[in-house]
Amino acid sequence: MPIKSKAQRRKFAELLVEGKISPETFEEWNRAAGSTELPERLHPKAAVKPKSRRKKPTAKPKAARAKKASRPVRKRGRSGRRPA
């Protein structure tokens, strides 16, 4: 499995330093890549579209925020059932 990008080369060098792969394996993969100029990443990440900036709604005046008059709550009888 030859190294195909600069990012892979860095990752495998890190694994070599940590001792997770042998130096022979790293050299084999590095040699197989050759002396060609490697891309930074094999599959570049897709460009992320910036989110549209929507304006926050402005605060309404206190008078407009006042609670609406609600209908009166009907109390239930002792049995807890609704009146017929």
GICOR-V120792 format. One record per pair of residues at least 24 apart in sequence whose ideal C-beta (glycine too) atoms are under 8 Angstrom apart, sorted by the first residue. I is the first residue (numbers start at 0). J is the second residue. D is the distance in Angstrom with one decimal. If there is no record, write none. Layout:
BEGIN
i:I j:J d:D
i:I j:J d:D
END
This chain:
BEGIN
i:0 j:28 d:6.0
i:0 j:31 d:7.8
i:1 j:28 d:5.6
i:1 j:31 d:3.3
i:1 j:32 d:4.8
i:1 j:33 d:7.8
i:2 j:28 d:5.0
i:2 j:29 d:6.0
i:2 j:31 d:7.3
i:2 j:32 d:4.4
i:2 j:37 d:7.2
i:3 j:32 d:7.1
i:3 j:37 d:6.9
i:3 j:41 d:5.1
i:4 j:37 d:5.3
i:4 j:38 d:5.3
i:4 j:39 d:6.6
i:4 j:40 d:5.5
i:4 j:41 d:4.4
i:5 j:37 d:5.1
i:5 j:38 d:7.0
i:5 j:39 d:5.2
i:5 j:40 d:7.7
i:6 j:39 d:6.4
i:6 j:40 d:5.1
i:6 j:41 d:7.5
i:7 j:41 d:7.1
i:8 j:32 d:7.4
i:8 j:37 d:6.9
END
